[in-house]
Amino acid sequence: MMQHVFLAATLVVAGSFQTAYGQCTTPGSLAAAPDGSGNMILSWSDTGADSYTLNLEDAPGNPEVLDITYTGITGTSFTSEILTPGFNYKFKVRSHCGGDHSSWSSFYIFTADGDSVVIGGDDDSTGVGGDDGGIGGGVDDSTGVGGDDGGIGGGVDDSTGVGGDDSSGVFLCDAPDGLMADAAATSATLSWNMVDGAFMYRIKVEDGSGNPVDFLTHGTTGSTSFDVSGLEPSSNYKFKVRTLCVGDHSGWSSWKPFTTAPLRMAAPVMESIYPNPAADQVNLVLLPAEVNAQLQVIDMTGRIMFAEVIPANTTSFQIPTAGWPEGMYRILLQNNESKPLMIAR
């Protein structure tokens, strides 16, 4: 009589839905103008987006270190109150619509004008300045690097974190080179060559070409490596680095693109089992793992009917069941996942 294997199993479905990249229109017609009160109005064209993200940075010739990102802007303009008159800045904008985002616009470079404006203040999002007692005194904040530091470079206390308002515009330290990325599925270790005279490095990471998931983060470190997390598997990113040295900072390095690895399991997962019922063997469809795993089939008395090592990266596997007595069995994987198995005549 033909034997049949009856298996009750659940189907594991993994994945996520993402909209196509580039369905939003990239803003254009970027402009900057003083508002007459010492602030700068940054504007762009209306793309019909739900919201906009704006990135504001120091531009060549500006001794300050500034890199701030503003999200959730619902209009087509933004008033910046933190810029120093006569200093150079640049900004770029991207659209957000229906769960998607556009690519970044080109940077628009401008010189701040108007009444004197003090840069910095209490807790801010720059990551490199503000009233931070970590180096030069002032009120501790979340920026983590500098602040009201007039002792290096001279001039008026500012938010650069590396000195006073030294407007010479001449870089005293070099930008890092040798940028590399060691990327896993959802994280990466970014590294670069040491620069003589550097006491800190500033890192910026963004989503790269073809990546539909908006990503932008900044960081500061005293070493020549930086760990970034929260990345998407099999996705493109890019990063750049600048040097902070005594009384100055370098320009940015060139962007370094990198791609995260595919999502891999630490142990295999039984995605499906077929046929059900079966005659002489059971077929397992597995989500692959990075390491070997132990597979066992046991009967209800605990006797091991089958044992095998499943090699890493295995996506399918067969269990022979011909000649097994009727009864209930259980398939066990090394990760303690189990599936019930029945053999009947």
N, C-alpha and C positions, 0 to 999 in steps of 0.2 A: 504493500500500500504506500502511495506517495506521502511523504511527510510535508507538513506545512508549518511555516514559521509565522506566528502572529505577533506583531509588534505594535504596541501603543506608544506613540512618540509625538512630541510637540515639534513644531517647525519654528526655528529661530530665524527671524528676518532682520537683518542689520542694514542700516543705511539712512540717508537723509535726502531731502529734496532741496535743490538749489535752483534759483532762477538763472537764466542765461546772463552772462556778463555783458555789460554795456548797453542795457535797455534804457538807462537814464542818459540824458544829454549832458555833456560836459559844459560847465558855465564858460562864458566868454566875456569880452568887453570889460575886463578887470580895470579898476581905476581907484585912485586914492586922492582925497582932497581934505584940507583942514576945515573944521567946523566953526572956527572963530573963537573957540573956547580952549584951545590948547590940545584938542583931540584930533584924531584922523578918522575920516569916514571911508571905509573900504567897501567897494561895491562891485557888482557883477551883473550879468544878464539874467533874466528870468527864464528858467528852463521848465517851469511848471512842476518842479520837484516838491516833495513833501517837506524836505528840509535840506540844509546844506551843512557841510563841515569845512571849516577854514583853518589853515595852518599858517602861522605867522612866525617869521624868523628874522634874525639879523642878516644883513646883506654885506657884500664886500666893502671894506673900509670902515665897518662898524666894530669898535673894540669890545662891545658888549656881547654876551652870549644870550641869545633869546631864541626860544623854540617852544611855541605854545599852540595847542590845538583846541579849537572851540567847536563843539558839536551841537546839533539840534537847533541851528539857526533857521527860523521860519521865513524870514524876509530875504531881500537881495542886497542887504547892506549890513555892515557891522561897524560900530564905533569903538575904536581902540583908545583907551585913556592911559596907556602905559609907555608911550613912545617918547624918546628924547628928541627935541627939535634939532634939526641939522644932521641927524644920524640916518644912515641908510637901512632900509628894511625891505622885506619881500613877503608876499603872501600868495597862496594858491587856494583853490576852492574845488570841491566836488559835490555832485548832486546825490540825493537819496530819494528813491521813489519805489513804492510797492515792494519793499524788501530787497531791492537791488541798489547798486550805486554806480556812478559814472567813474571814468578815470579822472585823475587830477588834471586841472587846468595847468597851463604853463605858469611859472612864477611871474608875478608883477613886481618890479623893483621900484621903490619910491624913496624920497627923502622926507622925513617928518618935518612939519612946519607948525607954527602957531606959538602959543604961550608955553612957558617952561612946564614940563610935565615930569614928575618924579616917578621913576620906574621902581617897581618892587611893591613892598607893602607886606601885610600879613599873609597868612597861608595862600599860596597861589599854585598854579599848575605848571609853572615853567620847568621845574625840576632842576634848575641851575641857579636860581636867585631868590630874591625876596629877603625879608627881615629874618635872617637865619643866623643864629648865634654860633653855628658850627665852625666858622672861620673868623669872622670879623665883628662879632657882637650883634646886638639887636635882639628882636623877639624870635624865638625858635619857631620854625614853621615846617611845612611838609616838603620843602624843596630839596633839602638834604645836602646842599653844597655850599652856597655862599650867602652873600647878603650885604648888609651895611658895612662894607669893608673899605675903609679909606686908607688903610695902612700900606697897601700894595699898589703902586702905580700912581698914587696921588689923585687929586681932583675931588669931585663931589661923590659922596657915598652912593653906590648904585646897586643894582640887582645882578650884576654879572657874576659875582661870586669869586672873581679873580682880581679885583682891584677897583680903582676909582675910574672916573670918566676920562680915560686916556684916549683921545680921539685921533691919535696919530695914524691909525689904519694900517700900520706896518706890522705884519705877523712876525713875532719873535720866535715862534715854534712851528715845526713842520706838521703837516697832516699825516696821520698814520698810513702805512701801506701794508701790503701782504695780507689783506683781509681774507679770512677763510670762515667757512661755516660747516660745523659737524651737526647735521640735522637728523633727528629722530622723527617719529610720526607727528607728535604734537608739541615738540620743543626743539631747541637748537642751542648749541654752544658757539658763540661768535668770537673770533679772535683776530689779532692783528699784531704787527711788529711794534716793539717798544720804541718810543720817541725820546731822545735825549732832552732832559729838562722838563718832561711832563710830570705833573702831579695828579692829574685826573684825565679821564677820557669821557667824552659825551657820545652816546650811541643813539641812533634813530633807526627804527625798524618799521617797514611798511609792507602792505600787500603788494605783490608783484604782478607782472603781466598775466592776464587771463584768470586771475584769482577773483571769484565773485564775492568773497567774504571780506568786508571792510576790516582793515587792521592797521593800527598806528600806535606805536609805543616809544617812549624815550627812556633812557637810563644813564646813570653816571657811575663810573667805577674807577678805582685806583689801580686796577690790574689791567692786563692786556687780553682779558676775555670777559664775556658777558653771557649769562644764560637768559634765554627768553622762552616763555611758555605760552600756552593758550593758542597754539597754531593749529591749522587744519591739516590732516594727512593729505599727501600727494598734491600739495599746493605750492604756488610760487610766492616767494617773498624777496625782499632786498633790504640791505642795511648799509649804513655809512657811519663813519667815526670822525670826530675832531679831537684835537689835543687842547687841554687846558694847561697852560704853564704860567709861571710867575708873571703877573702883570699883563697877560695877553692870552689869546687863543689862536689856534690855527684855523684855516678854512676847512671845509668838509672834504673828506676823501671822496673818491668816486664811489658810486653805488656798487655793492657786491650782491648779485642775485644768487639765490639758493632755492632748492626745492625740498620739501619735507618728504619723509619716507612714507610708504603705504602703511595703513594701520595693520599691525600684526598682533596676534594673540600670544600671551605667555604660555598658554596650553591650548590644545585643539578643542574645538566645540563641535558637537554633533549637530549639524544643521538639518539634516534629514536622513531617514533610513527607509530603504525600499528593497524589494517589494513587500507588501504586507497584505495577505500572507505570502510566504516564500517557500520554495521547495528545498533547495540544497545549499543556499547561501543567503546571507543578508549583506546588502551594500550600504556602506556609510558614506555620506557626503559631509566633509569636515571643513570648517574654517581653519586655515593653516596656522601653525604655531611656529615660534622661533626656535624651539627645542624639541628633542624627542619626548615622547609620552608613552606611558604604559597603558595598554588596553587589556581588560579581562572580561570574561563572561563567566558568571557563577550561577549555580542552580540554587534552589531554595534551602538546601542543606548547607550551603557555603562552599561546596566543592567547586574548584576551578575547572571549567570545561574548556576554556580557551584562554591563552595569554600570548601577547605579542607586543613588541615595541614598535610604535608608529614613528617613523622618521620625521624630522622637522620638515615643514613645508608640504606635508602630505594633504591632498585635497579629497581623496577617495580611498576607501579601504573595504575589503571583502572578508566576511567571517563565514567559514564553512560550517554548515549545520547538519549535513547528511549523517544519518545514523544516531542522532541525538534522541534520547527518550522524550516522550511527551511531557509537558510540564512548563512551569514558569521559570524564566531565567532573567538575569539582570546584566546589562552591559555597563561596565565601569571604565571611566577614563581617569587619568592621573589627576585631573583637576576636581575629582570627586563628583563629576557629572555622571548621572546614571540614567539608563533607559530600560523599561521593562520589556521582556521578550518572552513570547509563548510559542511552544512547539506542540502541534497537534496532528493526529492522524485522522 
